[in-house]
Amino acid sequence: MDYYQLLFATGAVVLAIYYYYTSIYNYWTNRGIPGPKLGPFLGNFWGIITRKYAVATAVKNWYHEFKHEPVFGIYEGKTPLLVINDLELVKDVLIRDFSLFTDRGFPLFDKIEPLAQHLFFLESERWKPLRSKLSPIFTSGKLKEMFPLVVECAGNLEKFLDKVADNSEPVECREMAATDVIRSCAFGISMNALEDEDSEFRKMGRQIFTPNFRHLTRDACRQFTPLLFKVIGKYLQSQDVDNFFIGLVRDTMQYREQNNVTRPDIINMLMELRKHPDKVVIGVLKKFGATWTIFNSCSVR
């Protein structure tokens, strides 16, 4: 095969791939539905996949651009999505016809991403019974019991601000304060994150949310080429992050069970559910995904 044949073949393949991913992009135009400008392959999700901005920011910008339209159309790769502005249509989707719109649209890979199986991602078959069973855990009364933990974190923030107030330098304390609250209320660890900027917990949190080539490849592959993700997804995962949080919960559970420690946080609520499965059907609790996966991995033998 000479140079020109190779060049022609390469061009033909590129054009074929381009056509495959863009042939659907007239879907909303043909139906008279407006929409924002889009790019090839990823549609309107270039900035989201590359983490240039969050989904909420993108939707907000699209809304302001088309706020006088009852609906507008976008594309997630090859998938056309309809965004609704009209309040009556919103009521139909969220209330009257909710049973038809329960799926989240996120592909799930239980074996590759066990910690991604939570209420926000689960499909309707697992989401509906799970939500109805777990709702009592997050009542206003249960959340009120956690309020002293938030107050304690607020006290840590106040002391930290008093300490740095005289330096006359800007201080990024939002991330540290939020880490303090999450670590205390969700993971049951009382530790002043404001005094330890380089804690392992914060490092792992940054690994989850900081964009890098590996994460961008993983997110794009999962969302747009799920068949390929089944094959290579395990190589794109941050196994050290999974192991860290599993170990964190395991150690917390072991300490509490061995020392009979009770604390008004989410870890304690889930430990109670595990001890008293009659309160929540155990088969449904297993569908709690990420949290139940951690609890199974952390069972004290």
N, C-alpha and C positions, 0 to 999 in steps of 0.2 A: 504494500500500500504506500503510494507516494505521499508527499507532503500535502498536496491539494485534496486528495481523497480523505486524508486524516482530518484536515481542516473542515471539509464539508461534513464529514460524519459527526465531528464534535459540534459544529453549528447546528446540525439537525437535531442532535440530542438536547442541546440547550433550548432550542425553540420548542421542542416537544414538551420538555419539562415546564417551560414558561407557559405554554398553552394549557397544559394540564392544570396548573395552579391558578391561572387567571381567566379561564373560560367561563367561570361562574360569575365573574364580576359585573355582568349586566343584569343580574337577577333582580335587584331592586329598581334599577333604572327602567327595565321593561315593565315594571308594575307601577311606575309613577311615584315611587317612594324616594325622597331625597336622602343624601348621606354625605359624610365627610370624604375628603380626598383619601385615596388609599395607595399603598405600594404593592409591588409584586410579591408573591409567595406568602407573606404574612398578613396581607390585607391591611386593616387598620391597627394591627397589633405590633408594629415595629417598635415603637417607643416603649410599649409595655414589656415585650419579651426582652428587650435590651436593658430594661429597668431604668430607662431615661426618666420615666414618671410612672406613678402608680395607676392602677385601673381606675380608682376613684377620681383621680385628677383627669384622666382621659374622658371618662363619662361626664364629668362636670363641664369640661370644655365643649364636648359634643352637644350637651344639653343647651348651653348658652348659644351655640351656633344655630340650633334648630328648635329653640324653645317655643316658637309659634307654630310648630308642626305637631299634629297629634302623634305621629310616629316618625321614626327615621331608621334607615338601615345601615348596618356596618358589616364587616367581614372579619372573621377570625380564621385566617388562612383561607381555605376553600369553603368554609361554613358561613352562610349568610345568617346574621342575627338581627332581630327586630327589637329596637329600643322604643319603649312606650312613654309618651309624655302625658297623654290624655288621662285625667284622673278616673273617669268612668271605666276606661279600659284597664287601668291599674287595679281597680276594685274587682273587675272580672277575673283578672289573673290571680290576685292575692287572696280573694275571698270566694266569690261565687263559683268560679271554675278552677279553684286551686288544685284539685285532684288531677287536673290535666297538665299542670305546670310545675310539678314537684322536683323534677330532676335538675341538678345543678349544672350539668354540662361539662363536668370535669372527668377525664378518664382516670380510672383507678387501677392500680397495680399492687394488689395486696402483698405479694411476696417481695416485690422490689422496694416498695415504699410503705412499710407497715405503719409508720407514724403519721402518714398522711390521711389515714382513714378516720376522719372526724366528722362531726355534724355538718360542717360547712361544705364538705366535698361529697358526702354519701349520696347515693342515688335513692329514689323514692322508696324502693322495696325495703331498704334498711333504715332510711332516715325517719320515716313516719312512726313506726313502732318504737324506735329508739328515743325519739324526742318526747313522745307521750309518757314513756317510762322514766326518763331522766329529768323531766321538767320539775318534779317535786324537790329535786336536789338543789335547784337554783331559785327557790322561792325568796321573797323579800326578807323573810325571817332568817333563812340560812345565810343570805348575803349580809344581813345586818350583823350577824355574829362575827363576820370577818372585818367589820369596820374598825375595831381596835387595832388590827394589824396594819391597816392603812394609816391610821392615826400615828402609830409607832414609826412608820416610814416617813410620814410628814415631819415628825419630830427630828428624825435623822437629817432630813433636808434643811430644816430650820437651823440646826447646829452647824451644818456644813456651810450655809450661807453666811452665818455669823463669822465663821472662820475665815472666809475668803473675801468678805465685804470690803476690807481695808486694802486689798491688793490693787484695786482699780483696774482689773483686767477682766475681759469677758470669760465666762465659764460655761461650758456646755453641761448642764446638770439635768436636762430633761431625760436623756437616755439613762443616766445613772439612777435617777429617781424612779423611773418606770421599771428598771431592772430590779430595784429594791422591792417594789410592790409585787411584781410578778413572782419573784423568787419567794417572797413571804407567803402570799395568798395561794398561789398555784402549786408551788413545789415544797412548801412547808419549811423553808429555811430562813431563819431570822439572822440576817447578816447585813451589815451596813455597806451597801455597794458603793456609796459615795466616798468611803474611805479607801476603797480598793478599786482603782480605775482599771487595773489589769487582771481582774479576777477571771478564773477559768469560765465561770458562768457567762460573763460578758463576752469573752472571746468566742465561745460557742454560739452565742446569740448573734454576734456579728457574722460568723460564718454562714448562718442561715440566711441572713438578709443582705449581706454585701454581695453585689454582682461581680462575677468573674466569668471567664470563658467556660469553665466547666458547668457552672450553674445555668448560664445562658443556653448552652448546648442541651443540657438536661431538660430545661423548661420548654424549649422549642421542639425538641424531639418528642417529649411526652404529649404535647398538645397537638402537634401537626403530623407526626409520623408515629402513631402509637404502636404499629407493628414492629418498627425498628426499635422502639424503646423497650419492647419486651425482650429483645435480644441484647442490647447494649446498656440498658438502664442501670443494671447493677454496678457497672463500671463508672457511672456518672454520679453515684450517690456519695455523700460525705459520711462514711461509716463511723468515723471518729465522733461525729456529732450525735448519731444515734446511740452509740455506746456510752457516751457521756451522760445523756439524759436518762437512759435506762439504768446506768450505775447510780446516778444521783437519787432516783426514786427508790431503787433497791436498798441503798444505804439508809435512806430516811425511814423506810418501812421497817427495816431490821432494828434500827435504834428504837423506834417507837414501840414495837412489839416486845422487845427485850426489856425496856425500861418503863413500860406501861405509860407512855406519854400520850396525852390527848391535846390537840390544838385545833381551833376552829378554822380549818382551811380545807381546800378541795381534796388534798391527799387524805385527810381524816375522813371526809365524807365517803370517798370511794373505798377506803378500808372498811368502813362500817357496812357498806353495801356488799362487800365481799364476805364479811363475816355473817351477814344476814341476807342470803340470796332470796329469801322468801319475799323481801320487800321489793325486789326487782327481779323479773325472770332472768335467770342466769344466761340463757341463750341470747336474750336481747342485750344484756350487759356486755357480752362478748363483742357485740357489734359496735361497742363504743370505740372501736378502732384503736387509735393511737394510744389512748390512756390504758385501755384494757390490754393492749399488747405489752406495754411497759409493765403492768401489774403481773401479767403471766410470766414475763421474763424475770421479774423481781421476787417471785414467790419465795418466802422463807421456808426452807426445807427443814 
